[in-house]
Amino acid sequence: MSKILLFSLIFHSLFFQSQKLNGDLQFRKNDKLDQKLSFKERNRIIYNILPIKDSEDLVTIRILFPRQIIELRKNKNNKYFGFVINKTTQYNYSKRDRNELKNTVEFFQKTPIEENKTKELMNKLILSNQNNLPTDSLIENWNRNYLHCNKVNFQFKTLNNIQEQEYNCPLQQDEEKQTIKIIAENIRFVQSQLKLDSIYSTFENILPLGKSYSYDGYRMIYKLTKKQNEIREKYKPYREYLKSHKDSIDHYLESFIRNINLKSKKINCFETYHLEFSKKGNLKKISVVDSDKPKLKEALGLKDFLEDKKEIRKCKKVIREIFVNTDLSWLNLKFSLNRSISFDLYGNPQLSDNTIY
């Protein structure tokens, strides 16, 4: 590593060091330089987790889950200590454009593990021979075809011996094989003994309100503000009422989709459309979701922008034709309702309900 880059990283880690928000909750705003950091460098700078090769303890075991880091150590005085770091990323969007990401902030919390529990976990992992097992790429018939499932990394340092393992989707594998069974059982043992789901929920509960968070960049949660929670509670009877009629409503509206032939329309509808129906079932309003609305600054030119607007008008006309004869008066609904509709690559419409009941 060059002296200039080394100086930059040291300056970067000092200038952008984490800050405490309340209690043991810490945060650190991400910087453009973070994008150039390796996985291990990010752990060092953000969470103060040194590369395992630099550990001076007799034994160090590190387990990296997507949303948590578990550290187990036995020092030169044969004392055991450990901790869990809960972590997530806050995504901050522009108030003018909800799809424009302004910045991201790392939030994390360090929770100690009792000495006896640390010893129990370390003994379990070593006695199971986990530190000598192969990484997933060396395990025959390891299935890597799953989407959006978790990856778990194990790192071991015993004196000068270092072992690192990576397991993609470890709990979705065939556990009839002894090696895979050991890996899966160890993961579940660590999760249950440390109550990882419970302590992560506690961590999420103390995060600032009114923001979006994700621990993997895919699964996103939004924490309602106090006022938003009050509004949600106010409309709880409304949601529960519509939920009790959901199956009947969906079945009825989907029957109109099944009974229409759109092949002659030659439509290019790649947007998602919000639909508002009256309590009698009449289609009152169609709107395009914000993220799909044409934007002149993103278009190839004015002509391209106007063509997109024209296609949307055409799609709205098709949607009106689909639901022109809807009538839910037989359900005697007390409230209006909302659904969304989108079209696949072949122009087939698909109805969805995005209501969080």
C-alpha positions as CSV (number, residue, x, y, z in Angstrom):
1,M,0.0,0.0,0.0
2,S,1.5,3.4,-1.0
3,K,2.2,6.0,1.7
4,I,-0.3,8.4,0.2
5,L,-3.1,5.9,0.3
6,L,-2.1,4.8,3.8
7,F,-2.2,8.5,5.0
8,S,-5.6,9.0,3.3
9,L,-7.1,6.0,5.1
10,I,-5.7,7.1,8.4
11,F,-7.1,10.6,7.9
12,H,-10.4,9.2,6.7
13,S,-10.8,6.9,9.7
14,L,-10.0,9.7,12.2
15,F,-12.0,12.5,10.5
16,F,-15.1,10.3,9.9
17,Q,-15.0,8.3,13.1
18,S,-18.3,7.1,14.6
19,Q,-20.4,9.2,17.0
20,K,-22.7,8.1,19.7
21,L,-26.4,9.0,19.4
22,N,-27.8,7.7,22.7
23,G,-26.7,4.9,25.0
24,D,-24.5,2.5,23.1
25,L,-26.0,3.3,19.6
26,Q,-23.4,4.7,17.3
27,F,-23.6,6.1,13.8
28,R,-21.2,7.1,11.0
29,K,-22.0,8.9,7.8
30,N,-20.6,7.2,4.8
31,D,-18.2,9.1,2.5
32,K,-17.4,8.6,-1.2
33,L,-14.0,7.2,-0.2
34,D,-15.8,4.3,1.5
35,Q,-16.7,2.9,-1.9
36,K,-13.1,2.2,-2.5
37,L,-12.6,0.3,0.7
38,S,-12.4,-3.4,0.9
39,F,-14.8,-5.4,3.1
40,K,-12.1,-5.8,5.8
41,E,-11.1,-2.1,5.6
42,R,-14.7,-1.1,6.1
43,N,-15.0,-3.3,9.2
44,R,-11.8,-1.8,10.6
45,I,-12.7,1.8,9.9
46,I,-16.5,1.7,10.7
47,Y,-16.7,-0.9,13.5
48,N,-13.1,-0.9,14.7
49,I,-12.8,-4.6,13.8
50,L,-9.2,-5.4,13.0
51,P,-8.3,-8.0,10.4
52,I,-8.2,-11.4,12.2
53,K,-4.6,-11.9,11.3
54,D,-3.8,-8.9,13.6
55,S,-5.4,-10.5,16.6
56,E,-3.0,-10.9,19.5
57,D,-5.3,-13.3,21.5
58,L,-4.6,-17.0,21.8
59,V,-7.8,-17.9,19.9
60,T,-10.1,-15.6,18.0
61,I,-13.3,-16.7,16.2
62,R,-15.3,-14.2,14.1
63,I,-18.7,-14.9,12.5
64,L,-20.1,-12.4,10.0
65,F,-23.8,-12.5,9.3
66,P,-25.4,-9.9,7.0
67,R,-26.7,-7.9,9.9
68,Q,-24.4,-8.9,12.8
69,I,-20.8,-9.5,13.6
70,I,-19.9,-12.0,16.4
71,E,-16.5,-11.8,18.0
72,L,-15.3,-14.6,20.4
73,R,-11.9,-14.4,22.0
74,K,-9.6,-16.2,24.5
75,N,-6.7,-14.0,25.6
76,K,-3.2,-14.9,26.8
77,N,-4.4,-15.1,30.4
78,N,-7.0,-17.7,29.3
79,K,-9.8,-15.2,29.9
80,Y,-12.8,-15.4,27.6
81,F,-14.7,-12.3,26.2
82,G,-16.9,-11.6,23.2
83,F,-19.4,-9.2,21.7
84,V,-22.1,-8.9,19.1
85,I,-22.2,-5.9,16.7
86,N,-25.7,-5.2,15.3
87,K,-25.5,-3.1,12.2
88,T,-27.7,-1.5,9.5
89,T,-27.6,1.2,6.9
90,Q,-29.9,4.3,6.9
91,Y,-30.9,5.5,3.5
92,N,-31.7,9.2,3.3
93,Y,-33.7,10.4,0.2
94,S,-34.3,13.9,-1.2
95,K,-37.6,15.5,0.0
96,R,-38.2,16.8,-3.6
97,D,-37.5,13.4,-5.2
98,R,-38.1,10.3,-3.1
99,N,-36.1,8.3,-5.5
100,E,-33.0,10.4,-5.2
101,L,-30.6,9.0,-2.6
102,K,-28.8,11.8,-0.8
103,N,-26.5,9.8,1.5
104,T,-26.3,6.7,3.7
105,V,-25.4,6.4,7.4
106,E,-24.1,3.3,9.2
107,F,-25.8,2.6,12.5
108,F,-24.4,0.0,14.9
109,Q,-24.5,-1.2,18.5
110,K,-21.9,-3.3,20.4
111,T,-23.4,-5.8,22.9
112,P,-21.1,-7.8,25.2
113,I,-21.3,-11.6,25.6
114,E,-20.9,-13.2,29.0
115,E,-17.6,-14.9,29.6
116,N,-19.2,-18.3,30.2
117,K,-21.3,-18.0,27.1
118,T,-18.3,-17.0,25.0
119,K,-16.4,-20.1,26.3
120,E,-19.4,-22.4,25.6
121,L,-19.7,-21.1,22.0
122,M,-15.9,-21.3,21.3
123,N,-15.7,-24.9,22.6
124,K,-18.7,-26.0,20.6
125,L,-17.3,-24.6,17.3
126,I,-13.8,-26.0,17.9
127,L,-15.0,-29.5,19.1
128,S,-17.2,-29.7,16.0
129,N,-14.1,-29.2,13.9
130,Q,-15.7,-26.1,12.2
131,N,-12.3,-24.4,11.9
132,N,-11.0,-27.2,9.7
133,L,-14.1,-27.5,7.4
134,P,-13.8,-26.4,3.7
135,T,-15.4,-23.2,2.4
136,D,-18.5,-23.7,0.3
137,S,-16.7,-23.7,-3.1
138,L,-14.8,-26.8,-2.0
139,I,-17.9,-28.7,-0.9
140,E,-19.4,-31.0,-3.5
141,N,-22.9,-30.1,-4.8
142,W,-23.2,-27.0,-2.7
143,N,-26.3,-25.2,-4.1
144,R,-25.7,-21.6,-5.1
145,N,-28.8,-21.1,-7.1
146,Y,-30.9,-19.4,-4.4
147,L,-31.8,-15.7,-4.6
148,H,-31.7,-13.2,-1.7
149,C,-30.6,-15.6,1.0
150,N,-28.0,-15.0,3.6
151,K,-24.3,-15.5,3.5
152,V,-22.3,-16.4,6.6
153,N,-18.5,-16.1,7.0
154,F,-16.4,-17.9,9.7
155,Q,-12.9,-16.7,10.5
156,F,-10.6,-18.5,12.9
157,K,-7.1,-17.6,14.3
158,T,-5.4,-20.1,16.6
159,L,-1.9,-19.0,17.4
160,N,-0.6,-18.3,13.9
161,N,-3.0,-20.6,12.1
162,I,-5.7,-18.7,10.1
163,Q,-8.8,-20.2,8.5
164,E,-11.5,-18.3,6.6
165,Q,-14.7,-19.8,5.3
166,E,-17.6,-18.5,3.3
167,Y,-21.0,-20.2,3.1
168,N,-23.8,-18.9,0.8
169,C,-27.3,-19.9,1.8
170,P,-26.0,-22.4,4.4
171,L,-29.4,-23.2,5.9
172,Q,-30.9,-24.1,2.5
173,Q,-28.5,-27.0,1.8
174,D,-28.9,-30.8,2.0
175,E,-28.1,-31.5,5.6
176,E,-27.8,-35.3,5.0
177,K,-24.2,-34.6,4.3
178,Q,-22.2,-34.5,7.5
179,T,-20.1,-31.5,6.7
180,I,-23.1,-29.4,5.7
181,K,-25.0,-30.6,8.8
182,I,-22.2,-29.5,11.1
183,I,-22.1,-26.0,9.5
184,A,-25.9,-25.6,9.7
185,E,-26.1,-26.8,13.3
186,N,-23.3,-24.5,14.4
187,I,-25.0,-21.5,12.8
188,R,-28.3,-22.3,14.5
189,F,-26.6,-23.0,17.8
190,V,-24.9,-19.5,17.7
191,Q,-28.2,-17.8,16.7
192,S,-30.2,-19.5,19.4
193,Q,-27.6,-19.2,22.2
194,L,-27.0,-15.5,21.6
195,K,-30.7,-14.8,20.8
196,L,-29.6,-12.9,17.7
197,D,-33.1,-12.2,16.4
198,S,-34.2,-10.8,19.7
199,I,-31.2,-8.5,20.3
200,Y,-31.4,-7.3,16.7
201,S,-35.1,-6.4,17.2
202,T,-34.1,-4.4,20.3
203,F,-31.4,-2.6,18.2
204,E,-34.0,-1.8,15.5
205,N,-36.3,-0.4,18.1
206,I,-33.9,2.4,19.1
207,L,-33.0,3.5,15.6
208,P,-34.2,7.1,14.7
209,L,-37.7,7.3,13.4
210,G,-38.9,8.5,10.0
211,K,-36.1,6.9,8.1
212,S,-35.5,3.8,5.9
213,Y,-33.0,1.1,6.8
214,S,-31.5,-2.0,5.3
215,Y,-28.9,-4.5,6.5
216,D,-28.3,-5.9,3.0
217,G,-29.4,-3.3,0.5
218,Y,-32.3,-5.4,-0.5
219,R,-34.7,-5.9,2.4
220,M,-35.8,-2.4,3.4
221,I,-37.8,-1.2,6.5
222,Y,-39.2,2.2,7.3
223,K,-39.6,3.3,10.9
224,L,-42.7,5.4,11.3
225,T,-42.6,8.6,13.3
226,K,-44.8,9.1,16.3
227,K,-47.3,11.1,14.3
228,Q,-47.3,8.5,11.5
229,N,-47.9,5.7,14.1
230,E,-50.8,7.7,15.5
231,I,-52.3,8.0,12.0
232,R,-51.8,4.3,11.4
233,E,-53.6,3.4,14.6
234,K,-56.4,5.8,13.7
235,Y,-57.0,4.0,10.4
236,K,-56.5,0.5,11.9
237,P,-60.3,-0.3,11.8
238,Y,-60.3,0.8,8.1
239,R,-57.5,-1.6,7.3
240,E,-59.0,-4.5,9.3
241,Y,-62.3,-4.0,7.6
242,L,-60.7,-4.1,4.1
243,K,-58.6,-7.1,5.1
244,S,-61.7,-9.1,6.0
245,H,-63.0,-8.5,2.4
246,K,-59.6,-8.8,0.6
247,D,-60.0,-12.3,-0.9
248,S,-63.4,-11.5,-2.3
249,I,-62.2,-8.2,-3.8
250,D,-59.1,-9.6,-5.3
251,H,-60.9,-12.6,-6.8
252,Y,-63.5,-10.3,-8.3
253,L,-61.1,-7.8,-9.8
254,E,-58.7,-10.5,-11.2
255,S,-61.7,-12.0,-13.0
256,F,-61.7,-8.9,-15.3
257,I,-58.0,-9.4,-16.0
258,R,-58.6,-13.0,-17.0
259,N,-61.5,-12.2,-19.3
260,I,-59.8,-9.5,-21.4
261,N,-57.7,-10.0,-24.5
262,L,-55.0,-7.4,-24.8
263,K,-52.9,-8.9,-27.6
264,S,-54.4,-6.6,-30.2
265,K,-53.5,-3.5,-28.2
266,K,-49.7,-3.6,-28.8
267,I,-49.0,-1.9,-25.5
268,N,-45.7,-1.1,-23.9
269,C,-46.6,-0.6,-20.3
270,F,-43.5,-0.9,-18.1
271,E,-44.7,1.2,-15.3
272,T,-46.7,0.4,-12.1
273,Y,-50.0,2.1,-11.8
274,H,-51.9,2.9,-8.6
275,L,-55.7,2.3,-8.8
276,E,-58.3,3.8,-6.6
277,F,-61.8,2.2,-6.6
278,S,-64.9,3.7,-4.9
279,K,-66.7,1.6,-2.3
280,K,-69.1,0.6,-5.1
281,G,-66.2,-0.7,-7.1
282,N,-66.0,2.0,-9.8
283,L,-62.4,2.9,-10.9
284,K,-62.0,6.5,-9.8
285,K,-58.4,7.3,-10.4
286,I,-55.2,6.0,-12.1
287,S,-51.8,7.3,-11.2
288,V,-48.2,6.3,-12.1
289,V,-45.9,5.5,-9.1
290,D,-43.4,8.3,-8.6
291,S,-40.4,6.2,-9.5
292,D,-41.9,5.4,-12.9
293,K,-42.9,8.9,-13.9
294,P,-41.1,10.2,-17.0
295,K,-38.5,12.9,-16.2
296,L,-37.2,15.3,-18.8
297,K,-33.7,15.4,-17.3
298,E,-33.5,11.6,-17.5
299,A,-34.9,11.3,-21.0
300,L,-32.8,11.2,-24.2
301,G,-34.5,14.4,-25.3
302,L,-37.9,16.2,-25.5
303,K,-39.2,13.8,-28.1
304,D,-38.3,10.8,-26.0
305,F,-40.0,12.4,-23.0
306,L,-43.2,13.1,-24.9
307,E,-43.3,9.6,-26.3
308,D,-43.1,8.2,-22.8
309,K,-46.0,10.5,-21.7
310,K,-48.0,9.3,-24.7
311,E,-47.4,5.6,-23.8
312,I,-48.6,6.2,-20.3
313,R,-51.8,7.8,-21.5
314,K,-52.3,4.8,-23.7
315,C,-51.7,2.4,-20.8
316,K,-54.2,4.3,-18.6
317,K,-56.8,4.0,-21.4
318,V,-56.2,0.2,-21.5
319,I,-56.6,0.0,-17.7
320,R,-59.9,1.9,-17.8
321,E,-61.1,-0.6,-20.4
322,I,-60.2,-3.5,-18.2
323,F,-62.2,-2.3,-15.2
324,V,-65.0,-0.3,-17.0
325,N,-67.7,-2.6,-15.7
326,T,-66.6,-3.3,-12.2
327,D,-69.3,-3.3,-9.6
328,L,-68.7,-4.1,-5.9
329,S,-72.1,-2.9,-4.6
330,W,-72.9,-6.5,-3.7
331,L,-70.3,-6.3,-0.9
332,N,-71.8,-3.2,0.6
333,L,-68.3,-1.8,1.3
334,K,-67.9,1.1,3.8
335,F,-64.7,2.4,2.3
336,S,-62.9,3.0,-1.0
337,L,-59.9,0.8,-1.8
338,N,-56.6,0.8,-3.6
339,R,-54.8,-1.7,-5.8
340,S,-51.8,-1.6,-8.1
341,I,-51.4,-3.0,-11.6
342,S,-48.3,-3.7,-13.7
343,F,-47.6,-5.5,-17.0
344,D,-45.0,-8.2,-17.7
345,L,-42.8,-8.4,-20.8
346,Y,-45.7,-10.0,-22.8
347,G,-48.2,-7.3,-21.9
348,N,-50.1,-9.5,-19.4
349,P,-51.6,-7.4,-16.5
350,Q,-50.9,-8.4,-12.9
351,L,-52.9,-7.0,-10.0
352,S,-51.3,-6.5,-6.5
353,D,-52.3,-5.2,-3.1
354,N,-49.6,-3.0,-1.5
355,T,-51.7,-2.2,1.6
356,I,-49.8,-2.9,4.9
357,Y,-52.6,-4.3,6.9
